[in-house]
């Protein structure tokens, strides 16, 4: 079995380009490659497409390499242009091909560049490894405006281009059919190591939340990406006693809808489902939001907990029906920060 090759997120590319551009701006060094730190502490060396400019303005570009994942942004150039500014802040702006947020409910405020919080932090840290001076960084993606029309961005209220994304800094090839063989191996190994209660998560946000809230052993947390149906079916044939499914409700709500491949291009949006559920549970009409996270954000604390618990129970019921065996199921929903938004089922095995 050949190893699937991981790639780098647009956030990592932006951070690398920013560091290279600042190095040329302040030190006059046109680098051929640059090192950046990923959110979990790993350092990666990234080649540059070009570095150009002078001591007034500099620019660098990185070619987005998504590895073996069929990412729509693969091969695009992520460009960072930098200039000096007064003070000691790192100001981050959207250039051509990077979108702007126009609706509430996202992790960025209305009017802000569509650059997610972790990529923003990575860009700032990349700049700070070179200088403490004030720097303005403008991120651009040539051709991003046209490609964004093929994504969910227009429906999310992100106009003018793509989003700069990434939570782990890497693109894991969850969408590749060959990944199923690797995923099966993870469950096989877990069973062989005596794990009786695995925890399935979509990816980085889930893994981070599990470490924060639960006691876990090595190999107990398994990334399933979007392959929920496949992994649940395979898990039902193993000698597990319990199973937890943990993730963000924007992804996990799709399971309650019967969408077992949760990739955005192969499944329906969970927003209408959660919107209708919210009105039924809370008993009042709420304003339209572009994301599930946005729906939760307009509720009070008690309302969020009530909605989260009901949604988790619906997901738990669907999973139990699909598995069809005597396996204890628990579901935990977390937000982007890893806070628990709702849960269903007995969690004592993992506490």
C-alpha positions in Angstrom: 0.0 0.0 0.0 1.5 3.3 -1.1 1.6 6.2 1.4 -0.7 9.1 0.7 1.1 12.3 0.5 -0.1 15.2 2.7 0.0 18.8 1.5 0.0 22.3 3.0 -2.9 24.6 3.7 -3.3 28.0 2.2 -2.6 29.4 5.7 0.8 27.7 5.8 1.6 29.0 2.3 0.6 32.5 3.3 2.8 32.4 6.4 5.8 31.1 4.4 5.3 33.8 1.8 5.0 36.5 4.5 8.2 35.4 6.2 10.2 35.4 2.9 8.8 38.8 1.9 9.6 40.4 5.3 13.2 38.9 5.2 13.8 40.6 1.8 12.1 43.9 3.0 14.2 44.2 6.2 17.4 42.2 5.5 17.7 42.4 1.7 17.9 38.5 1.5 16.0 36.9 -1.5 15.5 33.4 -0.1 14.9 30.3 -2.1 13.0 28.5 0.6 11.7 29.4 4.0 10.9 27.6 7.3 7.6 28.1 9.2 6.2 26.6 12.4 2.9 24.7 12.2 0.2 25.0 14.9 1.3 21.8 16.6 5.0 22.8 16.7 6.4 21.0 13.7 8.7 23.1 11.5 8.5 22.7 7.7 10.7 24.0 4.9 8.8 25.4 2.0 10.2 26.3 -1.5 9.4 29.7 -2.9 8.2 30.5 -6.4 9.8 33.9 -6.3 10.8 36.7 -4.0 11.1 40.3 -5.4 11.1 43.9 -4.2 13.3 46.2 -2.3 13.6 48.0 1.1 10.2 49.8 0.6 8.0 46.9 -0.6 8.6 43.2 -1.0 6.6 40.3 -2.3 7.0 36.5 -2.2 4.9 33.6 -3.6 4.4 30.0 -2.6 2.8 27.4 -4.9 0.0 25.6 -3.0 0.7 21.9 -2.9 -2.3 19.9 -1.6 -0.5 16.6 -1.8 -2.7 13.7 -2.8 -5.9 15.6 -1.9 -8.0 16.8 -4.8 -8.1 20.4 -3.5 -9.5 23.0 -5.8 -6.7 25.4 -4.7 -3.9 23.0 -5.6 -1.3 24.7 -7.8 -2.4 28.2 -7.1 0.2 30.8 -6.0 -0.3 32.3 -2.5 1.3 35.7 -2.5 2.3 37.9 0.4 3.2 41.6 -0.2 4.7 43.5 2.8 5.4 47.1 3.7 6.5 48.8 6.9 3.9 50.6 9.1 4.1 52.7 12.2 4.0 50.9 15.6 4.6 47.3 16.2 1.5 45.6 14.9 1.2 43.0 12.2 -1.7 44.2 10.0 -3.2 41.5 7.7 -5.2 42.5 4.6 -6.9 40.8 1.7 -5.5 41.4 -1.8 -6.7 40.2 -5.2 -8.3 36.7 -5.1 -8.8 36.6 -1.3 -12.4 37.1 -0.1 -14.0 39.6 2.3 -16.6 38.6 4.9 -20.0 40.2 4.4 -22.3 38.1 6.7 -22.1 37.4 10.4 -21.7 33.8 11.7 -18.2 33.1 10.6 -15.0 33.0 12.6 -14.0 36.4 11.1 -16.0 39.6 11.6 -18.0 41.3 8.8 -15.7 43.5 6.7 -12.6 41.4 7.6 -10.5 39.5 5.1 -11.5 35.8 4.8 -8.4 34.7 6.6 -9.2 32.3 9.4 -7.9 32.8 13.0 -5.2 30.1 12.9 -3.7 31.2 9.6 -3.7 34.8 10.9 -1.7 33.6 13.9 0.7 31.7 11.7 1.3 34.8 9.5 1.9 36.9 12.6 4.3 34.3 14.1 6.2 34.0 10.8 6.7 37.8 10.7 7.7 37.9 14.3 10.4 35.4 13.7 12.0 38.0 11.5 11.1 41.3 13.2 9.2 43.1 16.0 8.5 46.1 13.8 5.1 47.1 12.4 4.4 45.3 9.2 1.4 45.2 6.8 0.9 41.9 5.1 -1.4 41.7 2.1 -2.3 38.1 1.0 -3.3 37.5 -2.6 -4.2 34.5 -4.7 -4.1 35.2 -8.4 -7.1 33.6 -10.1 -8.8 33.1 -6.7 -11.8 35.3 -7.5 -12.8 33.0 -10.4 -12.2 29.8 -8.5 -14.1 31.0 -5.5 -17.3 31.0 -7.6 -17.0 27.2 -7.6 -16.9 27.0 -3.8 -19.4 27.6 -1.0 -17.9 31.1 -0.4 -20.6 33.0 -2.2 -23.3 31.2 -0.1 -21.3 32.0 3.1 -21.3 35.7 2.2 -17.5 35.7 1.4 -17.2 37.8 -1.8 -14.3 38.6 -4.0 -12.2 35.4 -3.6 -11.1 32.4 -1.7 -10.6 31.9 2.0 -7.2 31.4 3.7 -7.8 28.2 5.7 -6.2 25.6 7.9 -6.3 24.4 11.5 -3.3 22.0 11.5 -1.2 23.6 8.7 -1.3 20.5 6.7 -3.8 19.1 4.1 -4.5 15.4 4.9 -5.8 13.5 1.8 -9.1 12.5 3.4 -10.9 12.5 0.0 -8.8 9.9 -1.7 -10.4 6.5 -2.2 -7.1 4.8 -1.2 -7.4 6.4 2.2 -10.1 3.8 3.2 -7.4 1.1 3.3 -5.4 3.3 5.7 -8.5 4.0 7.8 -9.3 0.3 8.1 -5.8 -0.2 9.4 -6.3 2.3 12.1 -9.3 0.5 13.5 -7.5 -2.9 13.1 -4.6 -1.6 15.1 -6.8 -0.1 17.7 -8.6 -3.4 18.2 -5.3 -5.4 18.2 -4.0 -3.1 20.9 -6.9 -3.8 23.2 -8.8 -0.5 22.7 -12.5 -1.1 23.5 -13.8 2.4 23.1 -12.3 4.3 20.1 -13.1 8.0 19.5 -13.8 9.0 15.9 -13.1 12.6 14.9 -13.2 14.4 11.5 -9.7 15.9 12.0 -7.5 18.4 13.9 -10.3 20.3 15.8 -11.7 17.1 17.1 -8.3 15.6 18.1 -7.5 18.8 20.0 -10.9 18.8 21.8 -10.5 15.2 22.8 -7.2 15.8 24.4 -8.7 18.7 26.3 -11.8 17.0 27.7 -11.2 13.3 28.0 -8.7 10.6 29.1 -7.3 8.8 26.1 -4.7 6.3 25.3 -2.4 6.0 22.3 -4.2 5.0 19.2 -7.7 5.6 20.7 -8.5 8.7 18.7 -9.0 8.0 15.0 -9.3 10.6 12.2 -12.0 9.6 9.8 -12.1 12.7 7.6 -15.4 12.6 5.7 -15.6 8.8 5.6 -18.1 8.4 8.4 -20.3 5.8 6.8 -17.4 3.6 5.8 -15.7 3.8 9.2 -18.9 3.2 11.2 -19.7 0.1 9.1 -16.2 -1.2 9.6 -16.2 -0.5 13.3 -19.5 -2.4 13.7 -17.6 -5.6 12.7 -14.9 -5.1 15.3 -15.0 -6.2 19.0 -15.4 -2.7 20.4 -17.7 -2.1 23.3 -18.3 1.6 22.9 -17.7 4.4 20.4 -17.6 8.1 20.6 -18.2 10.4 17.6 -16.9 13.9 18.3 -16.7 17.0 16.0 -18.0 20.3 15.0 -21.8 20.4 14.4 -21.4 21.9 11.0 -19.9 18.6 9.9 -21.6 16.2 12.4 -25.1 17.4 11.8 -24.9 15.9 8.3 -24.9 12.4 10.0 -28.3 13.2 11.5 -29.4 14.0 8.0 -28.2 10.6 6.7 -25.3 12.1 4.9 -22.5 9.6 5.6 -19.8 11.1 3.3 -19.6 14.6 4.8 -17.3 16.2 2.1 -18.8 19.6 1.1 -18.9 18.6 -2.6 -20.7 15.3 -2.0 -23.2 16.2 0.7 -25.9 18.7 1.5 -25.2 21.8 3.7 -26.3 21.2 7.3 -27.4 24.8 7.7 -31.1 24.4 6.7 -31.4 21.3 8.8 -29.9 22.9 11.9 -31.9 26.2 11.2 -35.2 24.3 11.2 -34.2 22.2 14.2 -33.3 25.4 16.1 -36.7 27.0 15.5 -38.5 23.8 16.6 -36.4 23.4 19.7 -36.1 27.0 20.8 -39.6 28.0 19.8 -38.7 31.3 18.1 -37.6 32.5 14.7 -33.9 33.4 14.4 -32.2 35.4 11.7 -30.7 33.6 8.8 -27.0 32.7 9.2 -24.6 31.3 6.6 -23.1 28.6 8.9 -24.1 26.2 11.7 -21.5 28.0 14.0 -23.4 31.2 13.2 -26.7 29.8 14.2 -25.3 28.7 17.6 -23.7 32.2 18.0 -27.0 34.1 18.1 -28.5 31.9 20.9 -28.2 32.3 24.6 -26.0 29.9 26.6 -29.0 27.8 27.7 -30.4 27.8 24.2 -27.1 26.7 22.7 -26.8 23.8 25.2 -30.4 22.7 24.5 -29.9 22.8 20.8 -26.5 21.0 21.1 -27.9 18.2 23.2 -30.9 17.6 20.9 -28.7 17.6 17.8 -26.2 15.2 19.5 -29.1 12.9 20.4 -30.3 12.9 16.8 -26.8 12.0 15.5 -26.5 9.3 18.2 -29.8 7.8 17.1 -28.7 7.8 13.4 -25.4 6.2 14.2 -27.0 3.5 16.3 -29.5 2.7 13.6 -26.7 2.4 11.0 -24.4 0.3 13.1 -27.3 -2.0 14.2 -25.2 -3.9 16.8 -25.0 -3.7 20.6 -22.4 -1.0 20.8 -22.6 1.9 23.2 -22.7 5.2 21.2 -21.9 8.7 22.5 -21.8 11.9 20.6 -20.0 15.1 21.6 -20.3 18.4 19.6 -17.6 21.1 19.9 -17.1 24.5 18.4 -14.0 25.8 16.6 -12.3 26.6 19.9 -12.9 23.0 21.2 -15.6 24.0 23.7 -18.4 21.4 24.2 -21.6 22.6 22.7 -23.7 19.5 23.4 -23.5 15.8 24.0 -25.6 12.6 24.1 -24.9 9.2 25.6 -22.8 7.9 28.5 -19.4 9.5 28.6 -18.1 7.8 31.7 -15.8 5.5 29.8 -13.8 8.4 28.5 -13.7 10.7 31.6 
